[in-house]
């Protein structure tokens, strides 16, 4: 299974993004500054946006899903229960798990933002897609939910998962690291080696590495284990 | 001081709370009432019972800057410069003064390159920056930020915090799901089920949250 970008470029006025490289099976993390083109890249990978130049090839990918940055963009049901059904899911187990059964008849946009994001991610993660693209999956989630979602993402043992996020401390286990810098997608490589080249690394991870901590990965457990090791 | 007394609105119940000038962070689980409290402090919602006073006036009698986490909800105009200028134009501030203020805040926030763009061309994080500029340009007495930081990179968050600190806005109330951000505020409120369950300086409040995922990871890692 492979997603191959061959000089894929997107333009918007005087802004542009160029992407070259291959996303294979595993969990990929893409970081970059505000406005660097993470969401644009996510939409290109999902096939929602055609590159102005170059190509994007898909090998062995039979199903794909993108979770957009703002969960409001996904809502199609007029009630919370209908929203679940619109994803082909039985609302009862989904809403029971989320503790939202009492709100099943409410309009989805009347949920708190965190509740809406939890509902959306539960619908997205209920199925196993070959290609899963998650644009800012942790925004609006409380600390407990972030850890739970990280656990679910880490459990994906097959397929291509690509995360685009500004999250500072709570990550799933990540296999490959990418960055967008000055309009170019740059492949940093496999973890843990790639961590040394991570320009956009959160302050916490930079400080841990600067103090000589040997990080195996960046999940909360990995960060704490590295801290405990001398 | 911001004073809340005998306050009830939907799920919110606050008997008494005083918020001094400075940056106040609000944290808590999803659905605990953080956004509702922020809506009350900004005057978007009005208490069913009780009162909120900001230096003796209700929020609706106060100049408020409001930034929604889903900025599309509040953006009115299609061009960035018009959006940032909107509060000043609604207040009949002279055109040349408005133009100067828009350019100044854009320069301070490093978003001058966005001024001639349309909102449609912006990324999610850029929309948040435009919403922040639109709120700050009017020099509000209280700036209310609903998880503005969840779509910004860390470097940009720190720059914005510095700008807010030096902007002279007396009261900043922000809810955040980044505990590192919350640890940098002056006052920290923890909400659960519509109530403020903990209140104090971040060090004291987080000391009660050591065994929870809400404890800042950098403190847990002693970095």
Interface residues (C-beta under 8 A of the other chain):
Chain A: X12 X13 X31 X32 X33 X34 X35 X37 X38 X39 X40 X69 X70 X72 X111 X112 X113 X114 X115 X117 X118 X136 X138 X139 X140 X141 X142 X143 X144 X145 X146 X147 X166 X168 X169 X170 X200 X202 X203 X204 X207 X208 X211 X220 X223 X224 X226 X227
Chain B: X27 X28 X29 X30 X31 X35 X69 X70 X72 X117 X121 X122 X123 X124 X125 X126 X128 X129 X146 X147 X150 X151 X152 X153 X154 X155 X156 X177 X178 X179 X180 X212 X213 X214 X216 X217 X218 X220 X221 X222 X223
